[in-house]
Amino acid sequence: MPVYQNQRFIQSAVTSVLAQRGVIAEVIISDDASSDETFNSAIQAARKWFASHGSDHRLVMRKGSKRLWRDHLALLVDHASCDIVCQAHGDDESHPDRARALVGVFRALPNAALLTSEVIAMDEDGGSAVNEWLVNSDVSYARYDFESIINGHTYLIGAAQSWRRNLVDRFKRLDRDFAAVAHDRILPFRSSLVGDVYL
């Protein structure tokens, strides 16, 4: 969970990640040098969760002193020990079965390099956004073709992505002075080169 200036939403985001069930997750929350109370709020949410629920999840929290921006996600992957990365941000809430469902699909589709999930877009008050995306209750999947990936299909955004960590490990790091787009737009393209991409 890369976070930056998410003080308003971070407690719900952290709680939703710690509430994952059906898997034992390694949770890495990294603040990209926020100037607000994002990091302290994240710590408070984690302490409150562990005090009332306990957890088998492993939690790592860090705060950078200098803004990494595009390099932030790669740094998180460097610190991860898991092979599958389920990305969320400081203003995202994950369904409690998200990680379990994604791991199950990765097991069923060994050639999958990246999975993207349906999402429900919410406004700042927690209500449905004007253009709500419907979420199916059953787990099903469909493969993206290369043209859909190049055209930047709606669901190919960071908050909805999970992927095998070698998509970051095996490619050169982005040149922060050159790259026009962030990792979440580049990872689906890389995935199509080494495996399959599924919704």
Secondary structure as GFF3:
##gff-version 3
##sequence-region A 1 199
A	DSSP	beta_strand	2	3	.	.	.	ID=ss1
A	DSSP	alpha_helix	10	18	.	.	.	ID=ss2
A	DSSP	beta_strand	26	31	.	.	.	ID=ss3
A	DSSP	alpha_helix	38	53	.	.	.	ID=ss4
A	DSSP	beta_strand	58	63	.	.	.	ID=ss5
A	DSSP	three_ten_helix	69	71	.	.	.	ID=ss6
A	DSSP	alpha_helix	72	79	.	.	.	ID=ss7
A	DSSP	beta_strand	84	86	.	.	.	ID=ss8
A	DSSP	alpha_helix	98	108	.	.	.	ID=ss9
A	DSSP	beta_strand	112	116	.	.	.	ID=ss10
A	DSSP	alpha_helix	146	150	.	.	.	ID=ss11
A	DSSP	three_ten_helix	158	160	.	.	.	ID=ss12
A	DSSP	beta_strand	161	164	.	.	.	ID=ss13
A	DSSP	alpha_helix	166	169	.	.	.	ID=ss14
A	DSSP	alpha_helix	183	194	.	.	.	ID=ss15
A	DSSP	beta_strand	196	198	.	.	.	ID=ss16
###
